[in-house]
Amino acid sequence: MFLSFLSPMHADGWRFVLPGVVLCFLSFRWDFPYVGFVCTVITFWCAYFFRNPSRSVPQNEGLVLSPADGKVSAIAHVSPPAELGLDAKEKWVRVSIFLNIFNVHVNRIPLEGKLKKIVYNKGKFVNASLDKASEHNERNGLVIESHGKLTYACVQIAGLIARRIRCDVTTGTNLISGQYFGLIRFGSRVDVYFPAHYVPQVSIGQTAIAGETVLFNMHAPQTALIGKTI
């Protein structure tokens, strides 16, 4: 965990860390050690939260990677949110990754392709681990066309504590697997929607690593557990 503090920090973190450093300095300078101690702890935690470690992205063709660090909280066949514009007549495989406040919150592209659409929806801030969060929470959806017109979606979902979704890519951009595209703070969820005939290579409760863990292997036999939210 200590080594995580040595990781590069996402630029968004400086707006929290720099004021924290100033408050720490002033608290000790003005002889308020207890306040200074609290400020120090919070400042170090912010630096830890916004860490952005490098990842070893698999280069094999057809691998769909996790967009986030966290726990696989649900795998299910569902109808996608209407705003994504995906075929609602068909069920899609949805893999949900739940991020707690100690996970890396930098999001990465699951599979290379062209970004066709970005759809932002205002919503509630219920616990992101709940199944209803996919439809009711504030969210930002990316629809990506890849591999010969195959289309999939990646949705950033705000959680109980999260109040900010950041997306740093634009429509029409060509994206590569494992590429950084955004961030959610503090505590959240990311859903990946893939065509129903592809079977996830992860199981519920498994820990996923953004840009490294394989969610789907498009060119190999696949087995996985399909289940409900836990």
C-alpha positions as CSV (number, residue, x, y, z in Angstrom):
1,M,0.0,0.0,0.0
2,F,2.9,2.4,0.8
3,L,4.3,1.9,-2.7
4,S,0.9,3.1,-4.1
5,F,1.8,6.6,-2.8
6,L,4.7,6.6,-5.2
7,S,2.4,6.1,-8.2
8,P,1.7,9.1,-10.5
9,M,-1.3,11.1,-9.4
10,H,-4.2,12.0,-11.6
11,A,-4.3,15.8,-12.3
12,D,-7.8,16.0,-10.7
13,G,-6.2,15.2,-7.4
14,W,-4.2,18.4,-7.1
15,R,-7.3,20.5,-6.4
16,F,-7.6,18.5,-3.2
17,V,-3.9,17.8,-2.3
18,L,-2.6,21.3,-2.7
19,P,-5.2,23.0,-0.4
20,G,-4.5,20.1,2.1
21,V,-0.8,20.8,2.1
22,V,-1.5,24.5,2.7
23,L,-3.8,23.7,5.6
24,C,-1.3,21.3,7.1
25,F,1.4,24.0,7.0
26,L,-0.8,26.7,8.5
27,S,-2.1,24.4,11.2
28,F,1.3,23.4,12.5
29,R,2.6,27.0,12.0
30,W,-0.2,28.4,14.1
31,D,0.2,25.7,16.8
32,F,-2.9,23.6,16.0
33,P,-1.2,20.1,16.0
34,Y,-4.4,18.1,16.1
35,V,-5.9,20.0,13.2
36,G,-2.6,19.6,11.4
37,F,-2.6,15.8,12.0
38,V,-6.2,15.5,10.6
39,C,-5.3,17.6,7.6
40,T,-2.2,15.5,7.0
41,V,-4.2,12.2,7.1
42,I,-6.8,13.6,4.7
43,T,-4.2,15.0,2.3
44,F,-2.3,11.7,2.1
45,W,-5.6,9.8,1.6
46,C,-6.5,12.2,-1.3
47,A,-3.1,11.6,-2.9
48,Y,-3.7,7.8,-2.5
49,F,-7.2,8.0,-3.9
50,F,-6.2,9.8,-7.1
51,R,-3.2,7.6,-7.8
52,N,-2.8,6.6,-11.4
53,P,-0.5,3.6,-11.7
54,S,0.8,2.3,-15.0
55,R,-0.7,-1.0,-16.3
56,S,0.6,-3.9,-18.4
57,V,-2.1,-4.0,-21.1
58,P,-2.5,-7.4,-22.9
59,Q,-1.8,-7.0,-26.6
60,N,-3.7,-10.1,-27.8
61,E,-6.4,-9.2,-30.3
62,G,-10.0,-9.7,-29.2
63,L,-9.5,-9.2,-25.5
64,V,-12.0,-7.0,-23.7
65,L,-10.5,-5.6,-20.6
66,S,-11.9,-4.3,-17.4
67,P,-12.5,-0.5,-17.5
68,A,-12.1,-0.2,-13.7
69,D,-10.4,-1.5,-10.6
70,G,-12.8,-3.1,-8.2
71,K,-15.1,-6.1,-7.5
72,V,-17.2,-7.8,-10.2
73,S,-20.5,-7.2,-8.4
74,A,-22.9,-8.5,-11.1
75,I,-23.1,-10.4,-14.3
76,A,-26.5,-10.6,-16.0
77,H,-28.4,-10.6,-19.3
78,V,-30.3,-7.3,-19.4
79,S,-31.9,-4.7,-21.6
80,P,-29.5,-1.8,-21.9
81,P,-30.4,1.8,-20.9
82,A,-32.5,3.4,-23.6
83,E,-30.2,6.4,-24.0
84,L,-27.4,4.2,-25.3
85,G,-29.3,3.5,-28.5
86,L,-28.4,-0.2,-28.4
87,D,-30.8,-2.8,-29.7
88,A,-33.4,-3.0,-26.9
89,K,-35.1,-6.0,-28.5
90,E,-32.1,-8.2,-27.6
91,K,-30.6,-8.9,-24.2
92,W,-27.1,-7.8,-23.6
93,V,-24.5,-9.2,-21.2
94,R,-23.8,-6.6,-18.5
95,V,-20.7,-6.9,-16.3
96,S,-20.6,-4.5,-13.4
97,I,-17.4,-3.4,-11.6
98,F,-18.0,-1.8,-8.2
99,L,-15.3,0.6,-6.9
100,N,-14.9,1.3,-3.2
101,I,-13.1,4.4,-1.9
102,F,-9.8,2.5,-1.7
103,N,-9.7,1.4,-5.4
104,V,-7.9,3.2,-8.2
105,H,-10.7,5.3,-9.8
106,V,-9.0,6.0,-13.2
107,N,-11.1,4.4,-16.0
108,R,-9.7,2.7,-19.1
109,I,-11.1,1.7,-22.5
110,P,-12.1,-2.1,-22.6
111,L,-11.6,-2.6,-26.3
112,E,-10.2,-0.5,-29.1
113,G,-12.6,1.2,-31.5
114,K,-14.2,4.5,-32.5
115,L,-16.2,6.4,-30.0
116,K,-19.6,6.8,-31.6
117,K,-21.6,8.5,-28.8
118,I,-21.3,9.9,-25.3
119,V,-24.5,10.2,-23.3
120,Y,-24.7,11.9,-19.9
121,N,-27.8,11.4,-17.7
122,K,-28.6,13.1,-14.4
123,G,-29.9,10.8,-11.7
124,K,-29.8,9.7,-8.1
125,F,-26.9,8.8,-5.9
126,V,-28.0,5.4,-4.4
127,N,-25.4,2.8,-3.5
128,A,-23.6,1.9,-6.7
129,S,-23.4,-1.8,-5.7
130,L,-27.2,-2.1,-6.1
131,D,-28.6,-3.4,-9.4
132,K,-31.0,-0.4,-9.8
133,A,-28.0,2.0,-9.9
134,S,-27.6,1.1,-13.6
135,E,-30.9,2.8,-14.4
136,H,-31.5,5.3,-11.7
137,N,-28.0,6.8,-10.8
138,E,-26.2,9.7,-12.5
139,R,-24.2,8.1,-15.3
140,N,-22.1,8.8,-18.4
141,G,-22.3,6.2,-21.2
142,L,-19.8,5.6,-24.0
143,V,-20.9,3.7,-27.1
144,I,-17.9,2.3,-29.0
145,E,-17.8,0.6,-32.5
146,S,-15.0,-2.0,-32.8
147,H,-13.9,-5.1,-34.7
148,G,-15.9,-4.9,-37.9
149,K,-19.0,-3.0,-36.7
150,L,-19.3,-4.8,-33.3
151,T,-20.8,-2.3,-30.9
152,Y,-20.5,-2.2,-27.1
153,A,-21.0,0.3,-24.3
154,C,-19.1,1.3,-21.2
155,V,-21.1,3.3,-18.6
156,Q,-19.6,5.3,-15.7
157,I,-22.0,5.4,-12.7
158,A,-21.9,7.7,-9.8
159,G,-22.4,6.1,-6.3
160,L,-23.5,7.0,-2.9
161,I,-20.5,9.3,-2.2
162,A,-19.5,10.0,-5.8
163,R,-20.6,13.4,-7.0
164,R,-18.4,13.9,-10.0
165,I,-18.0,11.9,-13.3
166,R,-15.1,13.0,-15.5
167,C,-14.8,11.9,-19.1
168,D,-11.8,13.1,-21.1
169,V,-12.5,11.7,-24.6
170,T,-14.6,13.1,-27.4
171,T,-17.0,11.6,-29.9
172,G,-15.3,10.4,-33.1
173,T,-12.0,9.6,-31.4
174,N,-10.2,6.4,-32.2
175,L,-9.5,4.7,-28.9
176,I,-7.1,1.9,-27.9
177,S,-7.5,-0.9,-25.4
178,G,-6.3,0.1,-21.9
179,Q,-6.3,3.8,-22.7
180,Y,-7.3,6.3,-20.0
181,F,-10.7,7.9,-20.6
182,G,-12.0,9.2,-17.3
183,L,-12.4,9.1,-13.6
184,I,-15.2,9.0,-11.0
185,R,-14.9,10.2,-7.5
186,F,-15.4,9.0,-4.7
187,G,-16.8,5.4,-4.8
188,S,-18.7,4.3,-8.0
189,R,-19.4,1.7,-10.6
190,V,-18.7,1.0,-14.2
191,D,-20.9,-1.3,-16.4
192,V,-19.8,-2.9,-19.7
193,Y,-22.5,-4.0,-22.1
194,F,-21.5,-6.6,-24.7
195,P,-23.5,-8.7,-27.2
196,A,-25.3,-11.6,-25.6
197,H,-23.5,-14.3,-27.5
198,Y,-20.2,-13.5,-25.8
199,V,-19.7,-15.1,-22.4
200,P,-17.8,-13.3,-19.6
201,Q,-14.4,-14.7,-18.5
202,V,-14.9,-13.4,-14.9
203,S,-17.1,-14.4,-12.1
204,I,-19.1,-12.5,-9.4
205,G,-16.9,-11.5,-6.5
206,Q,-13.7,-11.5,-8.5
207,T,-11.3,-8.6,-8.2
208,A,-10.7,-6.8,-11.5
209,I,-7.8,-4.6,-12.5
210,A,-8.4,-1.8,-15.1
211,G,-6.6,-2.4,-18.3
212,E,-5.4,-5.9,-17.3
213,T,-8.3,-8.2,-16.3
214,V,-10.0,-9.9,-19.3
215,L,-13.8,-9.6,-19.2
216,F,-14.4,-11.3,-22.6
217,N,-12.1,-13.2,-25.0
218,M,-13.7,-12.9,-28.4
219,H,-11.6,-15.6,-30.0
220,A,-11.7,-18.4,-27.5
221,P,-14.2,-20.8,-25.8
222,Q,-15.6,-19.2,-22.7
223,T,-17.2,-20.2,-19.5
224,A,-18.4,-18.0,-16.7
225,L,-21.0,-17.6,-13.9
226,I,-24.1,-15.6,-14.9
227,G,-25.8,-14.3,-11.8
228,K,-27.5,-11.5,-9.9
229,T,-26.0,-8.6,-7.9
230,I,-24.4,-9.6,-4.6
